[in-house]
Amino acid sequence: MALTVEIIIGIVIAFIIYEMIHHMIVQRATRMVRYSAQNETDVAFKAALQRLVNEDVLTEEECKISSAETVADVWGRGVMAFEYAMPIGMDVERRLPELEQAFNDALASFSADHQIKSVVSGSAFVVSDIWVYEDRLHIDVAYLMNESTVEYLKDLKKLGDSDH
């Protein structure tokens, strides 16, 4: 009887150790992929900002990124979407649809120029949300490098459609 209990305890301990090691490896891999995706998205977003300045859509002052962070923690593992926040000019709030289209065009141009791959046809980078909060323009950019991110965009679209 004691031997059976020891075997069961040994199996349970082995399983717990396996799960802990597996979890650490998966988390590390996910962090590395997310870090790489954020770096690529940062480059694309900054290039889009520069293009919008060159086209007189935004001013240099409006393009100072005050923060950039991942939204993946909210939506789950594998979602490669990042939020950027910037100070805004007086008329930005009424120009949100125009700005969203301008950013999407600039990001699509960057994707095409640099031949960045996407899991769907079209641009590898898409503005998934844009809004003004506390005198800052917030822009979520999704990097369509995997199915999780594509599903995230579909979920956002469903949420947006249900609001109307």
ABEGO torsion letter per residue (X at the ends): XAAAAAAAAAAAAAAAAAAAAAAAAAAAAAAAAAAAAAAAAAAAAAAAAAAAAAAGABBAAAABBABBBBAAAAAEBGBBBBBBBBBBBAAAAAAAAAAAAAAAAAAAAAAAAAGBBBABBEBABBBABBBBBGGBBBBBBBBBABAAAAAAAAAAAAAAAAAX
